[in-house]
């Protein structure tokens, strides 16, 4: 079994800072719009504060924050993987890339997952070699 949680400290700091500013505006000036923005920013932190990668007998799972947003890949659908480095402008979060989808919370390192049907996914991680080695070992056992 593989389990790794990567915290998005910069995301927490930036969104939390914006939330603090909007929260202060809400306290001092009221306004429903400030309350709505404050709640939306706090919800973003809860939904995207970390990226958790879990590999078990069923497959490879990727989920953000408290686990509402994510996906799972079955072992039988994965062809192979390789460690890669994302371009800086790919950003963070869930992104559609020219060759597939990316799930990333922080940094530029990732593992590219090649599916048997031709789809490609990138999973951002601060330990790409470890994750890729685990996936490759699991695929050879299948």
C-alpha positions, 0 to 999 in steps of 0.5 A: 500500500502507498499513501502520501499527503502533500500539503499546499502551503502556498495555496493555504497562505494565499487563499487564507490571506484573501479570506482574512482580508474579505473577512475583515471587510465583512466585519467592518462593512457588512455587505452580503457580497463580502460574506459570500466571498469569505465563505467561498474562499474558506470552502476553497481551502477545505476542498484544496488544502492538500493532495492525497495519493493512495494506492491499494489493491483496487487502484491508484486514487487521487483526492484533494482536500477532504476528499470530495474532489478526486479520481481513481485509476484501476490497475488494469487500465494503467499501461506505465508511468514516468516521473516528469517535471511540469512547466511552471505555467501549468499551475496547480489544481485540476487542469486540462493539458494538451495531452491529458489531465493534471492533478497538482497541489504544489511544486513542479514534480509529477508522475505521468500515468499512461493509460491503455486507452491512450489517455494521459494523467499527471499527478503532482507529487514531491516524491515522483520517483517513489510513486512511480517505482511503486506504480511500476512494481504494482503493475508488474505484479498484475 
